[in-house]
Amino acid sequence: MFLTKTMRVIWKHRMRSWVFNSKTYDIRDEPFILGMTQRLNEMLKGISLTAHQTAVNEGFKLTISAARIPDAFKATLIKEEADGAWYRFENGEKGWLGPVMEIMFKSLPIVLYFGVEL
């Protein structure tokens, strides 16, 4: 069963990507790739340009849930591929969640909600 997960996300300049860590799953500097860094940038800029810059400097809290959460960005599963899954966001853009997410969440639901908080 899918659980809601909240993680601290930080910008890694050398990787040019948002990354997260999880002590529970022994994950360090796991990057968001294949469209997800761009989707996270769009979410932050949707709050404000200063929110994006603040997040680059200080990081932000990302909540991913199969249950609807207030002011969240919705994404729908399009296909599973390479031990991960492609999701389409409401703006039509896509992003890929890798195999680490399936390990953390046990399964990948049809709809995900992404909440960002500074």
N, C-alpha and C positions, 0 to 999 in steps of 0.2 A: 504494500500500500504506500502511496506517495505521501510524504510528510512535507510540511512547510519548512523551509530552511532559510535561515538568515545568516549572511556572511559579511565580513568586512572586505571591501574591494579596494585595491590600491592601484595606482598607475605606475608601471615600470617603464621608465624612459628607455632603458637599454633594449627592452623587448618591444617597445612601442605598442603596449597592450595593457588592458586591465587584467589583473590577476587576483586570485584569492588563495587563502591558506585555510587549512582545517586540521587542528590537532587531533580531533576525533578520528579522522581517516588518514592521518599522516600525509597530508597533501601540503606542498610548499610551492608557492609561485606558479600555480596552475593558471595558464592564460586562457582568456576568452578569445577564440579565433574564428576564422571563417564567417565574418559578418557580425559576430557578437560584440566585438569592441565598438564597431560603428553603431550598433543598436543601443549600447549603453551610453555612448556619446550623445545620441539623439534624445534618449530619455532625460539625461542631465540638462542638455541645452533646452529641452522642452520646459524645464523648470525656470531656467534663466541662464544667460551667458555667465553670470558671476557664479552660479551654482556649479557649472561645469568646471570653471577655473578653481573654485574651492575644492572640488572633488579631486582634481589633478594634484593639488597641493597637499590635501589632507586625507583623501580616501572618502568612501561613503559606505552606507549600509545597503545591501541588496537583499531583498526578500523574494524568494521564488516559491510559488504556491500553486497547487491545483485548485484551491478554493479562491473565490473572488476576494480581493483585498482592495480597500479604498484607494482611489487615485493610481491604480496600477495599470501597467501596459499589458495588453493581452496578446498572446501568441498561440497559434494553432499548429499542431503537428502536421507536417506535409509528408515526410517519409523518414524511415529509419535507414541509416547508412553508416558503414564503417564503425560499428559499435557505438554510434551516437545517433543523433536525430536532428533533422532540419525543421525549424519552426518559421512560420510566416507571421509577421507582426501586422497590426491593423493598418499600418501605412503601406503595406504591400512588400516591404523589405524582408529578407530572410536572414537567419542566423543559425549556426550549428552548435549544439551542445554535445560535448564529447563523452566518452565512456565513463569519465570520473563522475559525471552527474548521475548516471544510471547506478553506479555503485552507491553514491550518497542517498539517492532517492528510492532505490529498489526497483523502480519502473518509471517510465516516462509517460505522463498522461497526454491525452489528446489536446487539452488546453492548459496553458500555463499563464500565470500572472506574475509580472515583475514589478516590484515596488522599490523605489529608490528614496533614500533619506540621507541627508547630510548630517 
